[in-house]
Amino acid sequence: MRINCWAIRWLMAGMMLVLFCRMEAGAGEPVVRLEAADVAERPTFCAVAEMRGVVEIDGAAAVKPADVAGMRGDFDKAWQSQAEWVAARLTPELIRALSRWSNRAMEKYVAVPAAGKAALEAATRSADGRYVVYSAELDKLPADHAIVFRRLYLYVTYDTMQKRIDRVTVTIRGWREE
């Protein structure tokens, strides 16, 4: 499965940001569509298939929470204004569509924990310091084998200059222990 996200900005004549995220894989998988009016005040929402690269995290340098502690209050305020909107998009159907393995076990996955209650912690920071990515493990997901562990992760990119949530990414990460 490949996920494509496009954001098109029309800044002329008061036109709004238009965002289209879609999932390409097979028929019957959910498509994430956002209305133009909704997107004007909302972050980009992106769903990344299980074990695919996540731009915000992969290869980025880790940040110590103490290094961004001064902006935590602003981040929490921005996150609370978006958490309910994000939670409405985190459906069991979307999470099952992101799953590339353990599909039989995922058939019984019926409830996604509330995004607003996620314990988001600072994970990475852009080289220029403008963006800070907060991450949280939302859920432990079922697996077909006892030695396989799978987790649902939420990554929230915060723009420190505009004091707003810029992007929200959801994905599945996993590993095998022997």
C-alpha positions in Angstrom: 0.0 0.0 0.0 1.3 3.5 -0.8 0.0 6.6 0.8 -0.1 9.9 -1.1 -0.8 13.2 0.4 -1.2 16.4 -1.5 -1.7 19.9 -0.1 -2.6 22.6 -2.6 -2.6 26.2 -1.5 -4.7 28.8 -3.3 -3.8 32.1 -1.7 -5.5 34.3 -4.3 -9.0 35.9 -3.8 -9.5 34.4 -0.4 -9.4 30.8 -1.5 -8.7 28.3 1.2 -6.2 25.5 1.7 -7.4 22.4 -0.1 -6.1 19.0 1.1 -6.5 15.6 -0.4 -5.1 12.5 1.2 -5.7 9.2 -0.3 -4.6 5.6 0.1 -3.7 3.6 -2.9 -3.8 -0.2 -2.5 -7.0 -2.0 -3.3 -10.6 -1.4 -3.7 -12.7 -0.9 -0.6 -10.0 0.8 1.5 -11.0 4.1 3.1 -10.1 7.4 1.5 -9.4 10.3 3.8 -11.1 13.4 2.3 -11.3 16.8 4.0 -13.6 19.6 3.1 -12.0 22.9 2.2 -13.9 24.8 5.0 -12.6 22.1 7.5 -9.0 22.3 6.3 -8.7 26.1 6.7 -8.2 25.7 10.5 -6.9 22.1 10.5 -3.5 20.4 10.3 -2.6 18.1 7.4 -3.8 14.6 8.4 -1.8 11.7 7.0 -2.1 8.0 7.4 1.1 5.9 6.7 0.9 2.2 6.0 2.4 -0.2 8.6 6.2 -0.1 8.7 6.6 2.5 6.0 8.7 5.6 6.5 7.5 8.5 8.5 9.2 11.7 7.5 8.8 13.4 10.9 10.6 10.7 12.8 12.8 8.5 10.6 16.3 9.8 10.5 15.5 12.8 12.6 17.6 13.7 15.6 15.9 13.1 19.0 15.1 16.0 21.2 15.2 16.1 24.9 11.8 17.1 26.5 13.7 19.7 28.6 14.9 21.4 25.4 11.3 22.2 24.4 9.7 22.5 27.9 9.1 26.2 27.5 6.7 25.7 24.6 4.8 22.8 26.1 1.9 24.9 27.3 1.4 26.4 23.9 1.6 22.9 22.3 -0.9 21.5 24.8 -3.3 24.3 24.0 -3.0 23.8 20.2 -3.3 20.0 20.6 -6.5 20.3 22.7 -8.1 22.4 20.0 -7.4 19.7 17.4 -7.6 16.4 19.4 -11.3 15.8 18.9 -11.0 16.5 15.2 -8.1 14.0 15.0 -9.9 11.4 17.0 -12.9 11.5 14.6 -10.6 10.5 11.8 -8.9 7.6 13.7 -11.5 4.9 13.0 -11.0 1.2 13.3 -11.5 0.9 9.5 -8.6 3.3 8.9 -6.4 1.5 11.3 -7.2 -1.9 9.7 -6.5 -0.4 6.3 -3.0 0.7 7.5 -2.2 -2.8 8.6 0.0 -4.8 6.2 0.4 -7.8 8.4 -1.8 -9.6 10.9 -4.9 -8.8 8.9 -6.7 -11.8 10.4 -6.1 -10.6 13.9 -7.0 -7.0 12.9 -10.5 -8.1 11.8 -11.5 -8.0 15.5 -10.0 -4.5 16.1 -13.1 -2.3 16.8 -12.1 0.7 19.0 -9.3 3.3 18.7 -8.3 4.9 22.0 -9.1 8.6 22.3 -6.4 10.7 20.7 -7.0 13.5 23.2 -5.8 11.4 26.1 -2.6 10.3 24.3 0.6 10.9 26.4 2.4 13.0 23.7 6.1 13.5 24.4 8.6 15.5 22.4 10.5 13.2 20.0 12.3 15.2 17.3 12.9 18.8 16.3 13.6 20.3 12.8 17.2 21.5 12.2 16.0 25.2 12.2 14.1 24.6 15.5 10.7 25.7 14.0 9.0 22.3 14.2 8.8 19.9 17.1 7.3 16.5 16.7 5.5 15.0 19.6 4.8 11.2 19.6 2.6 8.8 21.5 1.9 5.1 21.4 -1.9 5.0 21.1 -2.6 1.3 21.3 -1.2 -2.2 21.3 -2.4 -4.0 18.2 -3.2 -7.6 17.8 -0.7 -9.9 16.0 -0.9 -13.3 14.4 2.3 -14.6 16.3 3.3 -14.4 19.9 6.8 -13.1 19.1 5.4 -10.1 17.0 4.6 -6.8 18.7 2.7 -4.1 16.9 1.8 -0.6 18.1 -0.4 2.3 16.8 1.6 5.5 16.8 0.5 9.1 16.6 3.0 11.9 15.5 2.0 15.5 15.9 4.1 18.2 14.3 3.9 21.5 16.1 4.9 24.8 14.4 6.6 26.9 17.1 6.4 30.1 15.1 2.7 30.0 14.3 1.9 28.2 17.5 -0.3 25.6 15.7 -0.4 22.0 14.9 0.9 21.6 11.4 0.6 17.9 10.7 -0.8 14.8 12.3 0.4 11.4 11.2 -0.8 8.0 12.2 1.0 4.7 11.5 1.7 1.2 12.8 5.1 0.2 13.9 6.2 -3.3 14.9 9.0 -5.7 15.8 9.7 -9.3 16.4 11.4 -10.7 19.5 12.9 -14.1 19.7 
